């Protein structure tokens, strides 16, 4: 009954219209995620003895580069579409960015920036890990408003037994068909990961291990959730995000083993 009450509910993806210009909720949520992540990470960086302007200077480079690499990643795996319409490659306002591409850009930027500034890369990414999850948690709700990044159709039985709020299920109803809100599953998975990471701050982990946990946790959840989605980028008939997730988990575990048991890193997260 409650579900039927929301049949006419739909969230407009455009938040503000100013003549020919419009501001979409997706962009607002991405910006909000970046701001909240900045606040959390900045506070921890200062607490760890780093210069207050370090993160600001890093983000000046990392944010635009991440947007560009997110677009490049998407275009590469959708090249069959864009090769016939090259003018659309730069039309990022029409959608088409990938979180894995953004993360690659952010990690590479951070690596080279920390090398230039003489700061430990592992220290910085350890501190940044909670912020990454915060940005991803909030950003996924932009997919919700856009009615994208969803899973396959759900049954009437699912709608009758789910504890998911009706307004979420309504927004995930497109052309009369209700789909799995995979954006919500990933967002909640990252909430749990954020809680764990914040608790890990109290544990004397070796430097770099908090970041490696983030990579493993996010990739594990993304692997299973990606299998439910209907809009996956493909490579050779396989879901690209799942391949990247498995590869990331393997790399993270190998690096953990090498740093913990071979190199025997003796610098802890709490060490300045």
Backbone bond lengths (Angstrom), bond angles and torsions (degrees), N, CA, C in turn:
res aa  C-N    CA-C-N  psi(-1)  N-CA   C-N-CA  omega(-1)  CA-C   N-CA-C  phi
1 X - - - 1.460 - - 1.529 110.96 -
2 X 1.344 116.08 -48.23 1.457 119.76 179.36 1.530 110.87 -60.70
3 X 1.318 115.81 -36.36 1.468 119.27 -179.93 1.525 110.84 -61.53
4 X 1.342 116.10 -40.02 1.456 120.64 -178.77 1.526 111.44 -66.53
5 X 1.332 117.05 -27.89 1.457 120.87 -179.23 1.525 111.41 -65.59
6 X 1.327 116.65 -20.79 1.457 120.43 -176.12 1.532 112.69 -102.17
7 X 1.309 116.80 14.40 1.463 119.18 -174.81 1.528 112.55 -61.35
8 X 1.341 118.40 -27.63 1.453 120.78 -178.33 1.526 112.48 -98.87
9 X 1.329 116.75 5.14 1.456 119.91 -179.38 1.516 110.44 -82.68
10 X 1.309 116.44 132.65 1.459 121.75 174.34 1.526 107.31 -155.74
11 X 1.301 116.60 132.75 1.463 121.10 -178.74 1.525 108.84 -91.48
12 X 1.298 115.56 124.00 1.461 120.74 178.91 1.524 108.88 -70.55
13 X 1.343 118.68 124.80 1.464 120.55 180.00 1.524 113.43 -64.74
14 X 1.342 116.99 -18.45 1.464 121.03 178.52 1.524 108.91 -91.06
15 X 1.325 116.62 119.55 1.458 121.00 -179.08 1.515 111.90 -83.68
16 X 1.343 116.13 -43.04 1.464 121.46 -176.48 1.526 109.06 -138.79
17 X 1.318 116.29 134.21 1.461 121.54 175.84 1.511 109.31 -118.01
18 X 1.317 116.29 127.11 1.463 122.35 178.09 1.527 108.18 -127.18
19 X 1.317 115.47 88.14 1.454 119.91 -176.50 1.515 110.09 62.88
20 X 1.339 116.75 -125.51 1.475 119.88 -179.58 1.525 113.01 -78.44
21 X 1.330 116.17 -7.07 1.457 120.24 -177.67 1.524 110.80 -101.65
22 X 1.313 115.14 146.08 1.464 119.71 179.18 1.525 109.69 -141.60
23 X 1.311 114.49 147.47 1.464 121.62 176.80 1.523 107.31 -114.99
24 X 1.320 115.89 122.73 1.457 120.49 -175.77 1.529 111.47 -94.81
25 X 1.313 114.41 152.20 1.464 120.24 178.72 1.524 111.12 -59.38
26 X 1.315 116.80 -33.39 1.465 120.58 -179.93 1.531 110.50 -57.46
27 X 1.329 115.76 -47.90 1.459 119.71 179.41 1.513 112.39 -65.48
28 X 1.333 115.82 -38.95 1.467 120.14 179.12 1.527 110.72 -62.93
29 X 1.318 116.55 -42.62 1.464 120.44 -179.06 1.523 111.48 -69.12
30 X 1.330 117.05 -37.95 1.466 120.02 176.17 1.527 109.51 -61.31
31 X 1.344 116.15 -45.11 1.459 120.61 179.33 1.530 111.14 -63.35
32 X 1.330 116.12 -41.34 1.466 120.47 178.47 1.519 110.92 -62.28
33 X 1.330 116.27 -41.70 1.461 120.28 178.56 1.513 111.66 -61.85
34 X 1.334 116.43 -41.54 1.464 120.64 179.30 1.524 110.72 -64.93
35 X 1.344 116.78 -41.86 1.467 120.79 -178.68 1.521 111.47 -65.01
36 X 1.330 116.94 -47.06 1.464 120.43 -180.00 1.526 111.12 -65.03
37 X 1.332 115.83 -40.57 1.467 119.63 177.86 1.526 109.87 -62.47
38 X 1.332 116.10 -41.26 1.468 120.81 179.32 1.523 110.58 -59.63
39 X 1.322 116.82 -45.42 1.469 121.08 -178.11 1.525 110.97 -60.33
40 X 1.335 116.34 -46.72 1.461 120.99 -178.05 1.535 111.05 -66.21
41 X 1.336 116.35 -47.67 1.464 120.52 -176.92 1.526 111.08 -69.12
42 X 1.335 116.37 -41.13 1.463 119.98 179.54 1.525 111.49 -59.31
43 X 1.301 116.04 -42.82 1.472 120.51 -179.83 1.519 111.06 -61.52
44 X 1.331 116.36 -42.50 1.465 120.03 -178.93 1.525 111.15 -71.36
45 X 1.332 116.80 -36.43 1.462 119.32 179.30 1.528 111.48 -63.42
46 X 1.320 116.43 -44.19 1.469 120.21 178.23 1.525 109.86 -63.62
47 X 1.322 115.79 -40.51 1.461 120.70 177.88 1.520 111.22 -60.87
48 X 1.336 116.30 -33.89 1.467 121.52 -179.79 1.534 112.58 -85.91
49 X 1.334 115.71 9.00 1.457 120.19 173.51 1.516 115.93 87.16
50 X 1.334 117.77 15.89 1.456 120.38 -179.70 1.524 110.91 -91.40
51 X 1.329 116.62 158.30 1.456 121.85 -178.19 1.527 109.81 -64.79
52 X 1.341 117.82 135.39 1.475 121.19 -177.57 1.526 114.41 -57.19
53 X 1.347 117.36 -27.56 1.459 119.97 -177.30 1.532 113.54 -91.91
54 X 1.330 116.66 -1.45 1.465 119.52 -176.81 1.525 111.09 -60.18
55 X 1.334 117.35 -48.80 1.458 120.98 -176.65 1.522 111.30 -66.77
56 X 1.330 116.71 -40.36 1.473 119.74 178.29 1.522 111.05 -59.28
57 X 1.334 115.70 -45.94 1.465 120.10 179.72 1.534 111.01 -63.59
58 X 1.315 116.60 -38.27 1.466 120.85 179.38 1.532 110.79 -65.45
59 X 1.325 116.65 -44.11 1.460 120.23 -176.55 1.527 112.55 -68.11
60 X 1.322 116.75 -27.88 1.468 119.69 177.16 1.527 110.24 -57.10
61 X 1.324 115.37 -34.49 1.465 120.60 177.31 1.530 111.96 -90.25
62 X 1.323 116.44 -43.80 1.466 120.82 -170.23 1.527 113.30 -67.91
63 X 1.330 118.04 -40.33 1.471 120.21 -176.13 1.528 111.82 -63.62
64 X 1.337 120.20 -55.54 1.476 118.52 -179.97 1.522 113.21 -64.37
65 X 1.328 117.11 -37.44 1.465 119.55 178.75 1.527 110.45 -64.29
66 X 1.318 117.04 -39.90 1.465 120.90 179.63 1.526 111.73 -64.98
67 X 1.318 116.55 -38.39 1.467 120.49 177.39 1.526 110.26 -64.06
68 X 1.316 115.86 -42.49 1.471 120.58 179.87 1.529 110.84 -64.85
69 X 1.352 116.94 -46.52 1.466 119.60 -178.93 1.528 111.49 -68.98
70 X 1.329 116.62 -30.21 1.467 119.83 176.45 1.522 110.19 -64.98
71 X 1.332 115.73 -38.47 1.462 120.62 178.54 1.522 110.89 -71.63
72 X 1.335 115.96 -44.57 1.470 119.81 179.88 1.522 110.43 -58.77
73 X 1.316 116.34 -44.67 1.472 122.00 179.44 1.533 110.06 -56.57
74 X 1.326 115.99 -47.41 1.463 120.50 -178.52 1.522 111.45 -64.63
75 X 1.336 116.16 -45.49 1.466 120.36 -177.61 1.527 110.77 -63.94
76 X 1.326 117.46 -39.86 1.467 121.12 -179.23 1.525 110.87 -58.04
77 X 1.326 115.94 -44.44 1.470 119.36 -176.89 1.529 112.94 -85.98
78 X 1.327 116.64 -2.75 1.462 120.81 173.54 1.527 109.97 -120.85
79 X 1.337 114.90 29.38 1.460 120.09 -172.75 1.521 113.11 -61.45
80 X 1.320 118.45 -30.38 1.462 120.76 178.53 1.530 111.36 -58.92
81 X 1.319 116.17 -27.18 1.472 120.71 177.98 1.519 110.52 -84.01
82 X 1.333 115.40 -47.66 1.469 119.72 -172.02 1.529 114.11 -78.45
83 X 1.320 117.54 -21.97 1.465 118.25 -179.26 1.521 111.85 -64.98
84 X 1.311 116.95 -25.42 1.467 121.13 177.71 1.519 112.23 -92.61
85 X 1.339 116.39 -10.76 1.467 121.06 179.61 1.524 108.98 -137.75
86 X 1.320 118.00 63.67 1.473 121.05 -175.82 1.518 113.51 -60.24
87 X 1.327 117.50 -24.57 1.464 119.77 179.72 1.528 111.86 -66.22
88 X 1.340 116.74 -18.68 1.457 120.53 -179.22 1.522 112.98 -84.88
89 X 1.323 117.16 -8.20 1.468 120.35 -176.98 1.521 111.71 -59.26
90 X 1.331 116.51 -39.66 1.465 119.32 -177.54 1.527 112.97 -87.77
91 X 1.325 117.31 -2.62 1.469 120.47 -176.61 1.526 110.80 -82.82
92 X 1.303 115.03 64.22 1.457 121.03 -176.97 1.526 111.68 -66.66
93 X 1.334 116.72 -21.96 1.463 120.70 179.20 1.521 112.12 -67.57
94 X 1.312 117.31 -14.45 1.466 120.68 177.15 1.529 112.15 -91.94
95 X 1.331 115.80 8.08 1.464 119.57 179.00 1.514 111.22 95.39
96 X 1.337 114.40 164.75 1.454 119.18 177.04 1.500 113.96 110.52
97 X 1.336 116.92 61.78 1.461 121.68 172.14 1.524 107.39 -131.35
98 X 1.328 116.19 156.49 1.463 120.78 -176.43 1.521 109.91 -127.07
99 X 1.330 115.94 132.17 1.461 121.09 -177.15 1.527 111.93 -60.66
100 X 1.329 116.98 -36.54 1.469 118.51 179.27 1.528 110.97 -63.71
101 X 1.315 116.54 -37.79 1.458 119.69 176.95 1.519 111.25 -64.84
102 X 1.341 116.38 -39.71 1.468 120.71 178.39 1.522 111.05 -64.53
103 X 1.330 116.91 -41.36 1.461 120.49 -179.91 1.522 111.51 -65.74
104 X 1.324 116.48 -40.13 1.467 120.01 177.59 1.526 110.02 -59.76
105 X 1.332 116.73 -45.60 1.453 120.77 178.51 1.514 112.72 -62.76
106 X 1.339 115.86 -41.56 1.466 120.55 -179.32 1.524 111.57 -66.39
107 X 1.335 117.10 -42.17 1.464 120.77 -178.73 1.525 111.45 -67.57
108 X 1.338 116.83 -42.59 1.456 120.09 179.86 1.532 111.01 -65.45
109 X 1.328 115.61 -42.22 1.460 119.51 178.76 1.520 110.75 -62.17
110 X 1.325 115.80 -44.27 1.465 120.35 179.92 1.521 111.13 -63.68
111 X 1.326 117.01 -40.35 1.466 120.79 -178.90 1.532 110.81 -60.90
112 X 1.326 116.21 -51.69 1.469 119.48 -177.11 1.531 111.42 -70.42
113 X 1.327 116.13 -34.15 1.465 119.12 179.93 1.525 111.06 -67.77
114 X 1.330 117.07 -42.66 1.468 119.95 179.86 1.529 110.91 -67.34
115 X 1.334 116.19 -35.90 1.460 119.26 177.35 1.525 110.20 -62.67
116 X 1.317 115.71 -41.54 1.466 119.98 -178.90 1.521 111.53 -67.78
117 X 1.328 116.07 -35.94 1.458 119.75 -177.89 1.528 113.28 -88.25
118 X 1.335 117.36 -4.32 1.449 120.88 179.72 1.512 113.82 70.68
119 X 1.322 115.97 32.04 1.467 122.33 -179.88 1.519 109.04 -112.74
120 X 1.320 117.30 146.85 1.458 121.46 179.87 1.530 111.20 -63.90
121 X 1.330 116.22 122.11 1.463 121.07 175.91 1.517 110.87 -59.27
122 X 1.329 116.35 -43.36 1.466 120.87 -177.33 1.523 111.50 -64.99
123 X 1.315 116.59 -36.22 1.460 119.97 178.04 1.524 110.70 -63.84
124 X 1.316 116.21 -45.18 1.459 120.94 -177.95 1.523 111.70 -65.27
125 X 1.332 117.66 -46.97 1.474 119.08 -177.16 1.526 111.61 -71.33
126 X 1.326 117.50 -28.76 1.467 119.75 172.96 1.524 110.20 -59.94
127 X 1.322 115.02 -48.18 1.464 120.38 -178.78 1.524 110.89 -66.16
128 X 1.330 116.54 -34.74 1.461 121.64 -175.79 1.531 113.48 -78.25
129 X 1.325 118.30 -17.39 1.465 121.72 -174.01 1.532 113.35 -52.67
130 X 1.342 120.08 -48.45 1.469 118.72 178.00 1.523 112.55 -60.27
131 X 1.332 116.96 -37.03 1.454 120.52 179.40 1.513 112.64 -64.62
132 X 1.322 116.75 -36.91 1.457 120.40 177.32 1.529 110.69 -61.32
133 X 1.319 115.71 -43.56 1.467 119.60 179.59 1.522 111.38 -67.05
134 X 1.328 117.24 -38.70 1.464 120.17 177.95 1.522 110.32 -60.48
135 X 1.327 116.35 -45.77 1.461 119.76 178.64 1.515 112.15 -61.02
136 X 1.330 117.13 -40.15 1.464 120.93 -179.61 1.521 111.74 -71.29
137 X 1.319 116.55 -36.87 1.471 120.64 178.50 1.522 110.51 -59.85
138 X 1.324 116.17 -48.55 1.464 121.12 -177.19 1.525 111.07 -74.90
139 X 1.318 116.79 -40.79 1.452 120.60 -177.69 1.516 113.98 -59.07
140 X 1.325 117.44 -35.79 1.464 120.60 -179.85 1.525 112.79 -61.21
141 X 1.326 117.31 -24.96 1.463 119.06 178.82 1.523 111.43 -72.47
142 X 1.325 116.18 -17.55 1.461 118.83 171.71 1.513 110.35 -68.05
143 X 1.342 116.57 -36.65 1.470 120.78 174.62 1.519 110.56 -62.75
144 X 1.318 116.26 -37.08 1.461 121.79 179.19 1.524 110.63 -60.82
145 X 1.328 116.20 -49.10 1.462 120.07 -179.08 1.527 110.84 -65.43
146 X 1.325 116.61 -35.98 1.472 120.26 178.97 1.527 113.01 -78.15
147 X 1.329 116.82 -5.91 1.465 122.35 -177.41 1.533 111.23 57.10
148 X 1.330 114.77 50.54 1.459 120.82 -177.84 1.523 109.43 -135.86
149 X 1.335 115.46 176.48 1.466 121.37 179.39 1.530 111.27 54.49
150 X 1.338 115.84 37.07 1.461 120.14 -179.97 1.521 110.47 -100.15
151 X 1.334 114.68 172.56 1.450 120.09 178.41 1.511 111.69 -93.37
152 X 1.322 115.89 -163.39 1.455 120.77 179.70 1.519 112.14 -75.46
153 X 1.338 117.45 176.03 1.461 121.67 -179.72 1.528 111.63 -61.26
154 X 1.324 116.09 147.00 1.462 121.15 177.50 1.522 108.83 -108.87
155 X 1.319 115.65 154.98 1.465 120.82 -177.02 1.523 111.61 -85.12
156 X 1.322 115.12 165.77 1.465 120.64 175.60 1.518 110.16 -60.92
157 X 1.324 116.42 -36.99 1.468 120.80 178.74 1.525 110.57 -60.34
158 X 1.323 116.69 -40.38 1.467 120.70 178.66 1.520 109.90 -61.78
159 X 1.330 116.98 -44.05 1.456 120.93 -178.47 1.521 111.55 -64.72
160 X 1.330 116.86 -32.54 1.459 121.03 -178.18 1.521 112.76 -77.81
161 X 1.313 116.82 -26.44 1.468 120.19 -174.78 1.525 113.88 -106.47
162 X 1.316 117.80 -12.66 1.465 120.15 -175.17 1.521 112.24 -70.81
163 X 1.324 115.40 151.45 1.469 120.62 174.56 1.539 109.58 -98.93
164 X 1.321 115.99 4.42 1.458 120.51 177.37 1.530 109.00 -69.29
165 X 1.335 118.68 131.30 1.472 120.95 -178.98 1.521 112.80 -54.40
166 X 1.314 114.87 146.78 1.463 120.66 -177.42 1.522 112.80 -62.42
167 X 1.337 116.94 -34.85 1.471 118.60 -177.73 1.525 111.72 -67.95
168 X 1.319 116.07 -26.95 1.464 118.94 175.20 1.523 109.87 -72.78
169 X 1.321 116.21 -44.60 1.460 119.51 179.89 1.526 111.28 -63.95
170 X 1.343 116.02 -33.82 1.460 118.64 178.74 1.524 111.05 -66.04
171 X 1.332 116.34 -43.33 1.461 119.30 179.39 1.521 111.29 -65.45
172 X 1.335 115.81 -24.22 1.460 120.31 177.31 1.530 111.61 -89.71
173 X 1.326 116.59 9.86 1.459 121.17 175.02 1.528 108.37 -97.81
174 X 1.323 115.90 115.80 1.462 122.05 -175.12 1.528 108.84 -124.77
175 X 1.315 115.67 122.43 1.465 121.03 -178.24 1.525 111.29 53.35
176 X 1.324 116.25 40.49 1.454 121.43 175.64 1.520 115.44 82.77
177 X 1.335 117.77 -0.93 1.464 122.13 -179.66 1.529 109.20 -113.70
178 X 1.343 116.30 129.49 1.461 120.83 -179.95 1.526 109.93 -96.90
179 X 1.329 115.71 132.61 1.461 121.41 -175.43 1.529 111.93 -114.53
180 X 1.322 115.32 157.67 1.460 120.96 175.38 1.530 109.84 -58.64
181 X 1.337 117.72 128.04 1.472 120.57 178.16 1.532 110.77 -80.42
182 X 1.321 116.25 71.26 1.463 119.33 -176.23 1.529 112.35 -64.36
183 X 1.339 115.93 -23.41 1.464 118.82 174.61 1.527 109.43 -58.75
184 X 1.345 115.88 -39.88 1.466 121.44 -178.71 1.521 110.72 -68.94
185 X 1.330 116.89 -42.07 1.460 120.14 179.70 1.531 110.55 -59.37
186 X 1.330 115.98 -44.66 1.460 119.11 -178.79 1.523 111.45 -69.69
187 X 1.316 116.27 -38.55 1.458 119.98 179.31 1.524 110.65 -62.35
188 X 1.328 117.23 -44.83 1.467 121.54 179.54 1.530 111.34 -67.79
189 X 1.318 116.52 -37.96 1.475 120.59 176.43 1.528 109.89 -58.87
190 X 1.323 115.59 -41.50 1.460 119.83 -179.91 1.527 111.80 -72.35
191 X 1.325 117.77 -29.16 1.466 120.57 174.91 1.523 109.91 -62.22
192 X 1.332 115.54 -45.34 1.473 119.69 177.81 1.533 109.75 -62.03
193 X 1.332 115.96 -43.02 1.462 119.78 178.33 1.516 112.05 -61.08
194 X 1.330 117.16 -38.78 1.460 121.58 178.76 1.525 110.57 -63.76
195 X 1.311 116.30 -43.60 1.474 120.26 178.99 1.526 110.23 -61.20
196 X 1.330 116.56 -43.97 1.463 120.64 -179.94 1.526 110.54 -62.60
197 X 1.336 116.86 -44.83 1.460 120.27 -178.78 1.527 111.31 -63.05
198 X 1.329 116.73 -40.90 1.467 119.71 178.54 1.534 110.66 -64.03
199 X 1.331 116.55 -34.47 1.460 120.22 176.43 1.526 110.66 -71.47
200 X 1.331 116.35 -34.35 1.470 120.57 -179.84 1.527 112.10 -65.78
201 X 1.335 116.16 -19.58 1.465 118.86 176.38 1.534 111.46 -60.64
202 X 1.328 115.45 -24.49 1.465 119.95 -179.40 1.523 112.04 -86.49
203 X 1.335 115.88 -8.02 1.464 120.99 179.94 1.525 108.11 -98.34
204 X 1.312 116.49 143.24 1.463 120.24 -176.43 1.530 111.14 -82.73
205 X 1.329 116.25 66.38 1.461 121.31 178.33 1.523 110.40 -71.59
206 X 1.310 115.68 156.59 1.454 120.74 173.45 1.530 108.35 -73.97
207 X 1.328 115.39 150.83 1.449 119.58 -179.66 1.530 110.50 -58.73
208 X 1.313 116.12 131.61 1.458 122.25 -179.81 1.520 113.56 101.13
209 X 1.329 116.95 -20.25 1.475 119.57 -173.89 1.523 112.64 -75.97
210 X 1.327 117.76 -27.35 1.453 119.46 176.60 1.526 109.90 -68.06
211 X 1.316 116.35 -40.47 1.454 120.76 177.68 1.531 110.78 -66.41
212 X 1.321 116.96 -40.95 1.457 120.87 178.40 1.529 110.91 -64.76
213 X 1.331 116.85 -33.83 1.463 119.88 174.72 1.524 109.88 -64.52
214 X 1.333 116.44 -43.43 1.466 120.08 178.43 1.525 110.92 -57.09
215 X 1.338 116.18 -48.27 1.459 119.99 -179.47 1.525 111.28 -58.45
216 X 1.327 115.95 -44.25 1.463 120.63 -177.46 1.523 111.06 -68.74
217 X 1.323 116.81 -45.69 1.465 121.33 -177.39 1.534 111.26 -63.14
218 X 1.323 115.96 -51.15 1.457 119.35 -178.76 1.525 111.02 -62.08
219 X 1.324 116.37 -43.96 1.468 120.67 -176.90 1.526 111.43 -66.08
220 X 1.333 116.98 -36.41 1.467 120.20 179.03 1.519 110.52 -63.55
221 X 1.331 116.04 -48.51 1.461 119.36 179.16 1.515 111.81 -64.68
222 X 1.333 116.51 -41.82 1.465 120.57 -178.33 1.520 111.10 -63.40
223 X 1.336 117.22 -36.77 1.467 120.28 -179.61 1.534 111.14 -58.03
224 X 1.321 116.64 -48.99 1.466 120.22 -176.42 1.530 111.60 -74.35
225 X 1.331 116.77 -40.33 1.467 119.68 -179.18 1.520 110.83 -68.16
226 X 1.330 116.68 -36.92 1.468 120.48 178.76 1.522 111.49 -59.54
227 X 1.330 116.01 -32.72 1.460 120.17 179.73 1.517 113.46 -64.56
228 X 1.336 116.86 -15.95 1.461 121.77 -179.72 1.525 112.22 -94.53
229 X 1.333 116.95 -16.36 1.454 120.20 -172.36 1.533 113.01 -77.80
230 X 1.320 114.59 158.00 1.465 120.30 -177.09 1.528 112.17 -109.61
231 X 1.340 116.75 0.25 1.464 119.72 -174.99 1.526 112.24 -121.89
232 X 1.316 116.91 25.91 1.465 120.88 -174.22 1.526 112.36 -64.96
233 X 1.339 115.14 141.20 1.456 120.09 169.00 1.516 107.59 -72.36
234 X 1.329 116.90 141.87 1.464 120.88 -174.75 1.515 111.38 -121.17
235 X 1.318 114.96 150.49 1.459 121.73 172.29 1.531 107.17 -139.73
236 X 1.306 114.95 113.68 1.457 119.54 -177.01 1.518 113.30 62.42
237 X 1.340 116.55 30.65 1.455 120.75 179.92 1.519 113.59 83.59
238 X 1.314 118.25 -2.86 1.463 122.71 179.57 1.521 109.91 -104.01
239 X 1.324 116.36 151.44 1.461 120.86 179.87 1.533 109.67 -73.67
240 X 1.320 115.66 118.30 1.460 120.79 -176.04 1.527 111.82 -58.47
241 X 1.320 117.37 -44.55 1.468 120.79 -177.02 1.525 111.47 -62.47
242 X 1.324 117.26 -33.95 1.460 119.84 178.51 1.527 110.57 -70.52
243 X 1.326 116.47 -41.18 1.470 119.53 177.24 1.526 111.01 -62.66
244 X 1.329 116.01 -43.95 1.463 120.40 178.96 1.529 110.37 -64.31
245 X 1.314 116.99 -39.28 1.464 121.10 -178.67 1.529 111.18 -64.76
246 X 1.331 116.68 -46.80 1.466 120.44 179.25 1.523 110.50 -63.15
247 X 1.327 116.03 -43.83 1.464 120.22 178.98 1.523 110.93 -61.07
248 X 1.327 116.52 -41.62 1.466 121.35 -179.74 1.521 111.46 -64.00
249 X 1.331 116.71 -42.38 1.467 120.76 179.35 1.525 110.27 -61.64
250 X 1.327 116.09 -45.81 1.469 120.50 -179.92 1.524 110.43 -60.93
251 X 1.332 116.63 -47.01 1.460 120.67 -179.53 1.527 111.02 -62.53
252 X 1.336 116.84 -43.63 1.462 120.78 -179.30 1.526 111.36 -62.02
253 X 1.334 116.39 -42.64 1.476 120.38 -179.90 1.527 110.28 -66.43
254 X 1.329 116.92 -42.56 1.465 120.38 179.63 1.529 110.51 -62.45
255 X 1.336 116.58 -45.15 1.463 120.25 179.02 1.525 110.44 -62.44
256 X 1.318 116.74 -40.61 1.468 120.59 178.25 1.527 110.97 -59.12
257 X 1.320 115.70 -47.22 1.470 120.49 -178.99 1.530 110.83 -63.20
258 X 1.327 116.28 -44.81 1.471 120.51 -178.98 1.526 110.73 -62.72
259 X 1.330 116.60 -47.75 1.464 119.97 -176.69 1.524 111.63 -69.55
260 X 1.325 116.88 -35.55 1.473 120.40 -175.94 1.526 112.20 -81.23
261 X 1.351 117.64 -40.72 1.461 119.97 -170.24 1.535 114.91 -112.39
262 X 1.348 117.22 -20.96 1.461 119.37 -179.62 1.531 110.03 -100.66
263 X 1.333 114.97 -58.12 1.462 118.68 178.26 1.521 112.12 -75.34
264 X 1.348 115.23 -24.64 1.467 121.69 -179.99 1.532 111.48 53.18
265 X 1.329 114.43 56.18 1.458 121.20 178.39 1.521 109.39 -57.89
266 X 1.329 117.06 128.07 1.457 120.46 -176.45 1.531 113.08 -111.04
267 X 1.356 115.86 9.61 1.463 119.93 177.38 1.525 108.69 -93.17
268 X 1.320 116.56 126.89 1.455 121.62 -178.05 1.524 111.46 -92.99
269 X 1.330 115.35 163.88 1.463 120.39 179.91 1.519 111.12 -57.29
270 X 1.313 117.46 -40.00 1.460 121.35 -175.59 1.516 113.89 -78.34
271 X 1.323 116.91 -7.71 1.461 119.35 180.00 1.526 110.33 -76.18
272 X 1.305 116.24 134.66 1.461 120.17 176.75 1.522 110.93 -81.30
